Amino acid sequence: MPVIPINYYIFLSLALFTIGIVGVLTRRNAIIIFMCIELMLNAVNLMLVTFSTYYNSGDAQIFVFFTMVVAAAEATVGLSIIIMAYRNLKTIDIDMFNQLKN
């Protein structure tokens, strides 16, 4: 079975994290920002699993499992907040969320 070099995983994780950062900094849509944050979490999880496998340790893989559980709970709460904001404002533009203070 061919072995994929660790450099490929590092590059893929860096590319995913960079795409997530660019998406968070440039977009105004709340759902797209939320998806970019999830993309950054998955990039970090990929890096943790890569190094855990490389060093023959299962500790990071267990940590990744708990991170995915927290990310699923965050997705549930975050999407419900976005839906409630859409019901009040009829938009999901981040700049309009300042109106919720009133």
All heavy atoms as an XYZ file, in Angstrom:
804
protein
N       0.847     -1.175      0.000
C       0.000      0.000      0.000
C       0.895      1.241      0.000
O       1.774      1.376      0.851
C      -0.883     -0.033      1.255
C      -1.934      1.022      1.248
S      -3.230      0.635      2.416
C      -2.960      1.886      3.612
N       0.667      2.169     -0.939
C       1.528      3.362     -0.989
C       1.260      4.288      0.194
O       0.135      4.449      0.642
C       1.147      4.024     -2.306
C      -0.207      3.506     -2.629
C      -0.307      2.136     -2.009
N       2.330      4.887      0.670
C       2.238      5.802      1.805
C       2.262      7.236      1.271
O       3.138      7.599      0.487
C       3.414      5.575      2.772
C       3.374      6.573      3.900
C       3.394      4.152      3.292
N       1.295      8.032      1.704
C       1.242      9.431      1.302
C       2.142     10.223      2.247
O       2.013     10.114      3.469
C      -0.202      9.954      1.351
C      -1.089      9.141      0.412
C      -0.254     11.429      0.983
C      -2.545      9.467      0.506
N       3.039     11.039      1.707
C       3.938     11.817      2.577
C       3.165     12.804      3.451
O       2.093     13.292      3.080
C       4.836     12.566      1.593
C       4.708     11.848      0.306
C       3.357     11.214      0.296
N       3.726     13.082      4.612
C       3.073     13.982      5.574
C       2.981     15.407      5.023
O       2.082     16.157      5.398
C       3.812     13.935      6.932
C       2.963     14.596      8.010
C       5.167     14.570      6.822
C       3.489     14.381      9.402
N       3.870     15.757      4.106
C       3.835     17.104      3.527
C       2.524     17.372      2.796
O       2.031     18.499      2.793
C       5.003     17.310      2.565
C       6.327     17.227      3.263
O       6.408     17.407      4.472
N       7.368     16.947      2.512
N       1.955     16.364      2.166
C       0.690     16.537      1.458
C      -0.438     16.878      2.426
O      -1.284     17.719      2.142
C       0.327     15.285      0.679
C       1.245     14.984     -0.496
C       1.140     13.792     -1.180
C       2.224     15.880     -0.918
C       1.960     13.496     -2.253
C       3.051     15.595     -1.984
C       2.913     14.409     -2.642
O       3.733     14.127     -3.702
N      -0.463     16.199      3.558
C      -1.492     16.474      4.561
C      -1.330     17.882      5.147
O      -2.310     18.581      5.382
C      -1.441     15.445      5.689
C      -1.886     14.073      5.266
C      -0.975     13.038      5.146
C      -3.221     13.805      5.004
C      -1.376     11.774      4.770
C      -3.640     12.549      4.625
C      -2.702     11.535      4.515
O      -3.111     10.286      4.137
N      -0.093     18.259      5.395
C       0.162     19.599      5.937
C      -0.274     20.663      4.934
O      -0.917     21.650      5.296
C       1.648     19.752      6.319
C       1.980     18.837      7.495
C       1.983     21.199      6.650
C       3.451     18.752      7.815
N       0.049     20.460      3.655
C      -0.346     21.425      2.633
C      -1.868     21.498      2.502
O      -2.433     22.592      2.387
C       0.287     21.064      1.280
C      -0.125     21.995      0.182
C       0.370     23.285      0.124
C      -1.029     21.583     -0.782
C      -0.015     24.149     -0.878
C      -1.425     22.446     -1.783
C      -0.915     23.727     -1.841
N      -2.539     20.356      2.502
C      -4.001     20.336      2.405
C      -4.633     21.036      3.603
O      -5.562     21.838      3.448
C      -4.514     18.902      2.304
C      -6.033     18.736      2.258
C      -6.608     19.403      1.026
C      -6.400     17.271      2.318
N      -4.125     20.763      4.788
C      -4.662     21.404      5.986
C      -4.423     22.908      5.956
O      -5.312     23.693      6.300
C      -4.023     20.794      7.233
O      -4.501     21.411      8.384
N      -3.260     23.332      5.524
C      -2.954     24.758      5.414
C      -3.848     25.429      4.381
O      -4.336     26.540      4.600
C      -1.477     24.953      5.060
C      -1.006     26.388      4.920
C      -1.047     27.085      6.277
C       0.385     26.427      4.347
N      -4.084     24.750      3.251
C      -4.951     25.316      2.215
C      -6.388     25.456      2.720
O      -7.035     26.491      2.498
C      -4.907     24.441      0.960
N      -6.901     24.442      3.410
C      -8.258     24.509      3.947
C      -8.388     25.625      4.982
O      -9.379     26.365      4.994
C      -8.654     23.172      4.565
C      -8.906     22.029      3.599
C      -9.148     20.739      4.378
C     -10.070     22.325      2.693
N      -7.397     25.736      5.851
C      -7.439     26.776      6.881
C      -7.367     28.166      6.248
O      -8.069     29.080      6.672
C      -6.301     26.573      7.885
C      -6.484     27.341      9.150
C      -7.283     26.839     10.154
C      -5.866     28.570      9.336
C      -7.462     27.554     11.332
C      -6.040     29.282     10.501
C      -6.841     28.769     11.505
N      -6.540     28.323      5.219
C      -6.420     29.607      4.534
C      -7.724     29.984      3.838
O      -8.154     31.141      3.890
C      -5.261     29.572      3.521
O      -4.065     29.197      4.210
C      -5.068     30.909      2.856
N      -8.365     29.025      3.194
C      -9.654     29.287      2.556
C     -10.678     29.716      3.602
O     -11.469     30.633      3.382
C     -10.134     28.046      1.773
C      -9.238     27.808      0.558
C     -11.588     28.195      1.344
C      -9.462     26.472     -0.116
N     -10.651     29.073      4.764
C     -11.564     29.446      5.840
C     -11.317     30.855      6.355
O     -12.255     31.624      6.568
N     -10.056     31.205      6.541
C      -9.714     32.558      7.018
C     -10.160     33.614      6.011
O     -10.751     34.632      6.385
C      -8.189     32.674      7.262
C      -7.775     31.851      8.454
C      -7.759     34.116      7.427
C      -7.901     32.535      9.769
N      -9.876     33.377      4.740
C     -10.258     34.338      3.698
C     -11.780     34.474      3.652
O     -12.317     35.569      3.523
C      -9.684     33.916      2.330
C     -10.287     34.722      1.191
C      -8.180     34.051      2.330
N     -12.490     33.362      3.802
C     -13.948     33.410      3.792
C     -14.518     34.188      4.958
O     -15.463     34.954      4.803
N     -13.940     34.018      6.131
C     -14.427     34.744      7.313
C     -14.148     36.241      7.182
O     -14.983     37.067      7.548
C     -13.781     34.179      8.601
C     -14.000     35.092      9.779
C     -14.332     32.791      8.902
N     -12.999     36.593      6.641
C     -12.625     38.002      6.568
C     -13.288     38.767      5.423
O     -13.422     39.989      5.506
C     -11.100     38.128      6.446
C     -10.303     37.655      7.655
C      -8.818     37.767      7.370
C     -10.675     38.441      8.894
N     -13.713     38.073      4.378
C     -14.235     38.783      3.209
C     -15.742     38.678      3.030
O     -16.314     39.511      2.329
C     -13.567     38.271      1.919
O     -13.825     36.878      1.765
C     -12.071     38.534      1.958
N     -16.392     37.706      3.602
C     -17.820     37.510      3.364
C     -18.662     38.258      4.376
O     -18.226     38.542      5.483
C     -18.182     36.021      3.402
C     -17.496     35.207      2.360
C     -17.940     35.645      1.000
N     -17.292     34.830     -0.021
C     -17.754     34.711     -1.231
N     -18.836     35.329     -1.588
N     -17.110     33.978     -2.096
N     -19.907     38.539      4.002
C     -20.840     39.220      4.888
C     -22.039     38.342      5.225
O     -22.830     38.695      6.080
C     -21.321     40.511      4.231
C     -20.190     41.461      3.958
C     -20.687     42.644      3.255
N     -20.696     43.752      4.213
C     -21.067     44.954      3.924
N     -21.491     45.228      2.723
N     -21.041     45.900      4.828
N     -22.186     37.234      4.538
C     -23.291     36.330      4.769
C     -22.988     35.460      5.989
O     -21.933     34.828      6.071
C     -23.493     35.463      3.522
C     -24.741     34.642      3.571
O     -25.257     34.353      4.636
N     -25.215     34.262      2.406
N     -23.909     35.407      6.925
C     -23.667     34.694      8.182
C     -23.488     33.190      7.965
O     -22.665     32.555      8.630
C     -24.807     34.949      9.156
N     -24.225     32.619      7.040
C     -24.118     31.175      6.810
C     -22.765     30.832      6.195
O     -22.133     29.841      6.574
C     -25.287     30.688      5.932
C     -26.602     30.851      6.694
C     -25.085     29.240      5.517
C     -27.829     30.497      5.919
N     -22.292     31.636      5.261
C     -20.986     31.378      4.656
C     -19.869     31.555      5.681
O     -18.917     30.771      5.722
C     -20.774     32.273      3.428
C     -21.763     31.872      2.337
C     -19.350     32.190      2.920
C     -21.715     32.712      1.099
N     -19.971     32.552      6.536
C     -18.984     32.734      7.602
C     -18.989     31.536      8.536
O     -17.933     31.029      8.931
C     -19.252     34.041      8.365
C     -18.938     35.240      7.481
C     -18.429     34.116      9.646
C     -19.322     36.568      8.079
N     -20.180     31.055      8.841
C     -20.303     29.889      9.710
C     -19.670     28.651      9.068
O     -18.973     27.882      9.727
C     -21.790     29.665      9.999
C     -22.062     28.705     11.091
C     -21.724     29.006     12.383
C     -22.667     27.496     10.820
C     -21.973     28.125     13.397
C     -22.916     26.608     11.830
C     -22.576     26.920     13.118
N     -19.879     28.473      7.760
C     -19.278     27.335      7.057
C     -17.756     27.464      7.005
O     -17.041     26.458      7.104
C     -19.853     27.231      5.646
C     -21.268     26.723      5.631
S     -22.120     26.644      4.039
C     -20.900     26.810      2.830
N     -17.249     28.680      6.875
C     -15.798     28.878      6.856
C     -15.170     28.567      8.213
O     -14.060     28.028      8.278
C     -15.470     30.298      6.422
S     -15.805     30.605      4.681
N     -15.876     28.876      9.283
C     -15.380     28.521     10.620
C     -15.332     27.007     10.776
O     -14.366     26.450     11.320
C     -16.243     29.187     11.703
C     -16.018     30.697     11.696
C     -15.931     28.609     13.085
C     -16.972     31.464     12.574
N     -16.348     26.318     10.285
C     -16.347     24.857     10.325
C     -15.213     24.293      9.477
O     -14.587     23.292      9.841
C     -17.688     24.310      9.839
C     -18.843     24.604     10.754
C     -18.764     23.869     12.075
O     -18.234     22.730     12.108
O     -19.228     24.420     13.077
N     -14.922     24.933      8.344
C     -13.822     24.501      7.490
C     -12.483     24.638      8.216
O     -11.620     23.757      8.130
C     -13.809     25.314      6.199
C     -12.826     24.895      5.121
C     -13.157     23.506      4.610
C     -12.852     25.892      3.987
N     -12.323     25.716      8.977
C     -11.088     25.897      9.747
C     -10.972     24.838     10.840
O      -9.883     24.312     11.093
C     -11.028     27.298     10.345
C     -10.826     28.377      9.310
S     -10.511     30.024      9.959
C     -11.902     30.325     10.985
N     -12.088     24.506     11.495
C     -12.059     23.446     12.506
C     -11.667     22.106     11.892
O     -10.889     21.346     12.475
C     -13.420     23.325     13.186
C     -13.724     24.305     14.289
C     -15.184     24.170     14.719
C     -12.822     24.085     15.472
N     -12.193     21.812     10.714
C     -11.847     20.552     10.051
C     -10.387     20.525      9.613
O      -9.750     19.464      9.631
C     -12.774     20.309      8.864
C     -14.144     19.883      9.303
O     -14.309     19.266     10.349
N     -15.145     20.226      8.511
N      -9.841     21.674      9.233
C      -8.423     21.726      8.872
C      -7.542     21.417     10.075
O      -6.561     20.679      9.968
C      -8.081     23.101      8.300
N      -7.911     21.952     11.227
C      -7.147     21.667     12.450
C      -7.296     20.199     12.835
O      -6.321     19.561     13.248
C      -7.605     22.601     13.589
C      -7.004     22.193     14.902
C      -7.250     24.042     13.261
N      -8.490     19.657     12.687
C      -8.695     18.240     12.992
C      -7.858     17.347     12.071
O      -7.289     16.343     12.518
C     -10.169     17.867     12.865
C     -10.981     18.352     14.028
O     -10.453     18.630     15.092
N     -12.282     18.458     13.829
N      -7.775     17.712     10.785
C      -6.946     16.946      9.854
C      -5.483     16.976     10.278
O      -4.796     15.948     10.251
C      -7.101     17.501      8.436
C      -6.215     16.876      7.365
C      -6.552     15.410      7.181
C      -6.344     17.643      6.068
N      -5.016     18.132     10.724
C      -3.630     18.246     11.164
C      -3.375     17.411     12.420
O      -2.351     16.738     12.538
C      -3.278     19.719     11.417
C      -1.833     19.952     11.707
S      -0.739     19.550     10.356
C      -1.193     20.795      9.192
N      -4.326     17.441     13.348
C      -4.173     16.640     14.564
C      -4.129     15.146     14.257
O      -3.291     14.414     14.805
C      -5.317     16.939     15.538
C      -5.216     18.220     16.338
C      -6.522     18.489     17.066
C      -4.073     18.143     17.324
N      -5.009     14.694     13.382
C      -5.016     13.265     13.025
C      -3.739     12.899     12.267
O      -3.174     11.816     12.479
C      -6.270     12.927     12.198
C      -6.177     11.558     11.581
C      -7.505     13.018     13.066
N      -3.256     13.793     11.432
C      -2.028     13.529     10.681
C      -0.842     13.328     11.613
O      -0.106     12.338     11.496
C      -1.733     14.691      9.716
O      -2.817     14.813      8.804
C      -0.445     14.468      8.964
N      -0.664     14.236     12.546
C       0.475     14.105     13.453
C       0.281     12.966     14.442
O       1.254     12.343     14.870
C       0.743     15.421     14.175
C       1.427     16.432     13.304
C       0.825     17.641     13.020
C       2.667     16.166     12.753
C       1.448     18.567     12.212
C       3.299     17.081     11.943
C       2.692     18.286     11.659
N      -0.957     12.687     14.799
C      -1.218     11.556     15.679
C      -0.838     10.244     14.996
O      -0.256      9.353     15.617
C      -2.688     11.537     16.078
O      -2.983     10.397     16.836
N      -1.153     10.127     13.727
C      -0.793      8.925     12.974
C       0.708      8.864     12.731
O       1.313      7.796     12.822
C      -1.552      8.904     11.632
O      -2.946      8.993     11.897
C      -1.265      7.644     10.863
N       1.310     10.004     12.454
C       2.734     10.050     12.168
C       3.564      9.630     13.377
O       4.575      8.953     13.243
C       3.117     11.463     11.716
C       4.554     11.618     11.304
C       5.020     11.079     10.109
C       5.467     12.305     12.104
C       6.330     11.224      9.718
C       6.780     12.452     11.731
C       7.215     11.909     10.539
O       8.518     12.043     10.156
N       3.128     10.038     14.566
C       3.870      9.702     15.782
C       3.316      8.483     16.506
O       3.703      8.212     17.650
C       3.893     10.905     16.732
C       4.750     12.031     16.211
C       4.185     13.244     15.853
C       6.124     11.874     16.074
C       4.962     14.277     15.367
C       6.908     12.898     15.583
C       6.324     14.087     15.241
O       7.109     15.101     14.753
N       2.408      7.739     15.888
C       1.834      6.511     16.435
C       1.239      6.710     17.829
O       1.494      5.948     18.758
C       2.876      5.385     16.469
C       3.286      4.955     15.087
O       2.454      4.946     14.179
N       4.542      4.624     14.922
N       0.450      7.759     17.963
C      -0.215      8.051     19.223
C      -1.697      8.261     18.942
O      -2.074      8.892     17.966
C       0.380      9.312     19.854
O      -0.360      9.670     20.995
N      -2.546      7.740     19.809
C      -3.980      7.874     19.619
C      -4.594      9.014     20.399
O      -5.803      9.227     20.328
N      -3.775      9.754     21.145
C      -4.315     10.816     21.996
C      -5.001     11.915     21.186
O      -6.096     12.364     21.532
C      -3.202     11.428     22.842
C      -2.569     10.420     23.788
O      -3.228      9.396     24.061
O      -1.435     10.659     24.230
N      -4.366     12.348     20.125
C      -4.946     13.427     19.326
C      -6.208     12.983     18.608
O      -7.124     13.770     18.415
C      -3.927     13.947     18.321
N      -6.288     11.715     18.237
C      -7.486     11.223     17.567
C      -8.683     11.225     18.506
O      -9.807     11.502     18.085
C      -7.231      9.846     16.993
C      -6.228      9.874     15.862
C      -5.909      8.508     15.304
O      -6.516      7.521     15.685
N      -4.959      8.460     14.391
N      -8.452     10.955     19.767
C      -9.528     11.047     20.755
C      -9.940     12.499     20.939
O     -11.133     12.810     21.024
C      -9.076     10.422     22.092
C      -8.843      8.924     21.913
C     -10.093     10.681     23.190
C      -8.165      8.258     23.074
N      -8.976     13.393     20.957
C      -9.274     14.822     21.070
C     -10.072     15.305     19.858
O     -10.990     16.120     19.996
C      -7.976     15.613     21.212
C      -8.176     17.073     21.443
C      -8.681     17.535     22.642
C      -7.868     17.993     20.458
C      -8.877     18.880     22.865
C      -8.061     19.341     20.656
C      -8.574     19.787     21.869
N      -9.753     14.811     18.668
C     -10.483     15.171     17.450
C     -11.928     14.714     17.553
O     -12.849     15.422     17.132
C      -9.790     14.584     16.204
C     -10.698     14.625     14.987
C      -8.504     15.338     15.923
N     -12.161     13.551     18.110
C     -13.533     13.058     18.284
C     -14.336     14.032     19.144
O     -15.467     14.393     18.793
C     -13.523     11.667     18.909
C     -14.900     11.150     19.229
C     -15.748     10.741     18.219
C     -15.338     11.112     20.537
C     -17.020     10.283     18.514
C     -16.608     10.661     20.841
C     -17.448     10.241     19.826
N     -13.780     14.467     20.253
C     -14.495     15.410     21.114
C     -14.648     16.784     20.440
O     -15.663     17.457     20.628
C     -13.787     15.545     22.465
C     -13.964     14.337     23.328
C     -12.876     13.564     23.685
C     -15.210     13.962     23.781
C     -13.029     12.446     24.476
C     -15.380     12.848     24.577
C     -14.287     12.082     24.917
N     -13.671     17.181     19.653
C     -13.781     18.436     18.916
C     -14.927     18.373     17.912
O     -15.667     19.343     17.742
C     -12.467     18.749     18.180
O     -11.402     18.737     19.109
C     -12.513     20.083     17.482
N     -15.100     17.236     17.263
C     -16.197     17.085     16.301
C     -17.549     17.100     16.993
O     -18.523     17.633     16.446
C     -16.003     15.805     15.491
C     -14.827     15.869     14.543
S     -14.481     14.324     13.710
C     -15.839     14.249     12.579
N     -17.625     16.563     18.192
C     -18.878     16.604     18.953
C     -19.219     18.041     19.325
O     -20.372     18.480     19.185
C     -18.777     15.715     20.211
C     -19.948     15.937     21.139
C     -18.676     14.250     19.813
N     -18.228     18.796     19.771
C     -18.460     20.196     20.118
C     -18.822     21.004     18.871
O     -19.699     21.875     18.916
C     -17.218     20.787     20.828
C     -17.321     22.287     20.969
C     -17.044     20.137     22.190
N     -18.190     20.709     17.732
C     -18.506     21.413     16.487
C     -19.935     21.122     16.037
O     -20.619     22.009     15.518
C     -17.516     21.021     15.400
N     -20.400     19.897     16.245
C     -21.789     19.571     15.892
C     -22.767     20.339     16.778
O     -23.783     20.850     16.290
C     -22.013     18.076     16.014
N     -22.461     20.434     18.052
C     -23.325     21.203     18.961
C     -23.282     22.686     18.600
O     -24.315     23.365     18.615
C     -22.884     20.990     20.407
N     -22.112     23.171     18.245
C     -21.978     24.574     17.834
C     -22.761     24.841     16.560
O     -23.398     25.898     16.417
C     -20.507     24.909     17.611
C     -20.275     26.280     17.079
C     -19.174     26.333     16.044
O     -18.456     25.339     15.868
O     -19.066     27.383     15.399
N     -22.748     23.898     15.632
C     -23.504     24.067     14.388
C     -24.996     24.149     14.665
O     -25.699     24.969     14.070
C     -23.199     22.917     13.437
N     -25.470     23.343     15.582
C     -26.888     23.368     15.924
C     -27.278     24.710     16.530
O     -28.266     25.328     16.122
C     -27.209     22.234     16.910
O     -26.791     20.992     16.341
C     -28.674     22.190     17.229
N     -26.517     25.164     17.489
C     -26.826     26.439     18.154
C     -26.635     27.605     17.192
O     -27.470     28.519     17.126
C     -25.955     26.612     19.418
C     -26.105     27.997     19.999
C     -26.301     25.553     20.441
N     -25.562     27.590     16.419
C     -25.290     28.680     15.484
C     -26.351     28.811     14.404
O     -26.800     29.914     14.092
N     -26.775     27.695     13.848
C     -27.810     27.759     12.820
C     -29.145     28.207     13.392
O     -29.900     28.920     12.733
C     -27.949     26.410     12.120
C     -26.841     26.084     11.127
C     -27.026     24.683     10.566
C     -26.814     27.091     10.001
N     -29.443     27.809     14.610
C     -30.698     28.270     15.215
C     -30.654     29.779     15.479
O     -31.656     30.472     15.298
C     -31.001     27.503     16.499
O     -30.011     27.751     17.462
N     -29.493     30.304     15.865
C     -29.359     31.757     16.048
C     -29.513     32.475     14.712
O     -30.182     33.512     14.630
C     -28.013     32.098     16.715
C     -28.026     31.632     18.165
C     -27.717     33.586     16.626
C     -26.677     31.724     18.842
N     -28.928     31.927     13.656
C     -29.049     32.541     12.336
C     -30.502     32.521     11.865
O     -31.006     33.508     11.306
C     -28.118     31.837     11.330
C     -26.662     32.145     11.661
C     -28.433     32.258      9.902
C     -25.658     31.336     10.876
N     -31.220     31.432     12.108
C     -32.630     31.344     11.708
C     -33.472     32.353     12.477
O     -34.331     33.034     11.901
C     -33.157     29.910     11.907
C     -32.536     28.991     10.864
C     -34.683     29.864     11.809
C     -32.812     27.529     11.100
N     -33.237     32.508     13.757
C     -33.993     33.480     14.547
C     -33.667     34.913     14.108
O     -34.557     35.768     14.068
C     -33.715     33.312     16.041
C     -34.252     32.022     16.619
S     -36.008     31.790     16.343
C     -36.686     33.125     17.267
N     -32.428     35.179     13.767
C     -32.067     36.511     13.275
C     -32.724     36.775     11.924
O     -33.173     37.890     11.653
C     -30.549     36.645     13.164
N     -32.806     35.749     11.086
C     -33.462     35.921      9.794
C     -34.960     36.198      9.968
O     -35.534     37.004      9.236
C     -33.264     34.691      8.915
C     -33.945     34.816      7.580
C     -33.393     35.603      6.583
C     -35.143     34.170      7.324
C     -34.007     35.743      5.356
C     -35.777     34.298      6.103
C     -35.196     35.085      5.128
O     -35.825     35.232      3.923
N     -35.575     35.555     10.913
C     -36.996     35.800     11.165
C     -37.249     37.239     11.610
O     -38.266     37.830     11.260
C     -37.526     34.853     12.231
C     -37.721     33.452     11.737
C     -38.314     32.591     12.818
N     -38.428     31.214     12.358
C     -38.795     30.211     13.123
N     -39.090     30.432     14.402
N     -38.878     28.989     12.635
N     -36.329     37.807     12.369
C     -36.503     39.182     12.856
C     -36.109     40.227     11.821
O     -36.761     41.259     11.699
C     -35.703     39.407     14.136
C     -36.298     38.673     15.311
O     -37.485     38.392     15.339
N     -35.460     38.341     16.266
N     -35.018     39.997     11.090
C     -34.473     41.021     10.205
C     -34.757     40.789      8.725
O     -34.523     41.685      7.922
C     -32.955     41.118     10.396
C     -32.473     41.486     11.790
C     -30.959     41.403     11.854
C     -32.944     42.877     12.138
N     -35.173     39.579      8.353
C     -35.402     39.198      6.955
C     -34.125     39.272      6.109
O     -34.178     39.454      4.904
C     -36.495     40.055      6.301
C     -37.816     39.997      7.007
C     -38.380     38.610      6.987
C     -39.754     38.612      7.625
N     -39.986     37.481      8.483
N     -32.976     39.170      6.740
C     -31.690     39.104      6.058
C     -30.696     38.383      6.967
O     -30.898     38.297      8.174
C     -31.159     40.507      5.707
O     -29.943     40.361      4.964
C     -30.894     41.329      6.941
N     -29.627     37.871      6.351
C     -28.566     37.241      7.149
C     -27.246     37.979      6.956
O     -26.179     37.424      7.161
C     -28.421     35.742      6.823
C     -28.290     35.501      5.331
C     -29.557     34.951      7.406
C     -28.023     34.064      4.966
N     -27.337     39.236      6.581
C     -26.163     40.083      6.433
C     -25.626     40.427      7.821
O     -26.377     40.836      8.712
C     -26.526     41.356      5.669
C     -25.318     42.174      5.291
O     -24.193     41.650      5.391
O     -25.502     43.333      4.893
N     -24.341     40.266      8.013
C     -23.721     40.480      9.321
C     -23.871     41.920      9.788
O     -24.055     42.190     10.971
C     -22.227     40.086      9.260
C     -22.082     38.597      9.034
C     -21.498     40.478     10.528
C     -22.627     37.749     10.140
N     -23.811     42.881      8.870
C     -23.924     44.285      9.260
C     -25.287     44.618      9.844
O     -25.422     45.552     10.642
C     -23.656     45.190      8.059
C     -22.218     45.089      7.582
O     -21.334     44.757      8.419
O     -21.958     45.316      6.397
N     -26.291     43.863      9.498
C     -27.641     44.136      9.994
C     -27.855     43.591     11.407
O     -28.837     43.927     12.061
C     -28.681     43.538      9.046
C     -28.630     44.121      7.639
S     -28.884     45.889      7.590
C     -30.613     45.954      7.971
N     -26.951     42.764     11.903
C     -27.118     42.217     13.253
C     -26.982     43.269     14.334
O     -27.394     43.057     15.466
C     -26.125     41.091     13.510
C     -26.506     39.785     12.835
C     -25.567     38.799     12.656
C     -27.801     39.557     12.412
C     -25.909     37.603     12.054
C     -28.148     38.372     11.796
C     -27.190     37.402     11.618
N     -26.424     44.410     14.025
C     -26.344     45.491     15.005
C     -27.716     46.030     15.369
O     -27.895     46.618     16.426
C     -25.461     46.634     14.470
C     -23.999     46.260     14.474
O     -23.567     45.444     15.284
N     -23.253     46.849     13.582
N     -28.701     45.824     14.506
C     -30.055     46.270     14.795
C     -30.704     45.455     15.903
O     -31.685     45.891     16.499
C     -30.924     46.187     13.546
C     -30.543     47.181     12.490
C     -31.448     47.057     11.282
O     -32.339     46.222     11.239
N     -31.233     47.921     10.309
N     -30.178     44.281     16.197
C     -30.757     43.450     17.256
C     -30.525     44.041     18.646
O     -31.170     43.640     19.600
C     -30.170     42.036     17.180
C     -30.583     41.224     15.968
C     -29.851     39.885     15.976
C     -32.079     41.006     15.921
N     -29.600     44.989     18.760
C     -29.335     45.603     20.057
C     -30.490     46.475     20.503
O     -30.694     46.692     21.688
C     -28.054     46.445     19.982
C     -26.815     45.644     19.758
C     -25.608     46.559     19.641
C     -24.377     45.762     19.293
N     -23.228     46.661     19.084
N     -31.229     47.024     19.565
C     -32.345     47.934     19.892
C     -33.566     47.185     20.362
O     -33.920     46.178     20.108
C     -32.699     48.790     18.671
C     -31.517     49.648     18.285
O     -30.699     49.974     19.113
N     -31.440     49.987     17.021
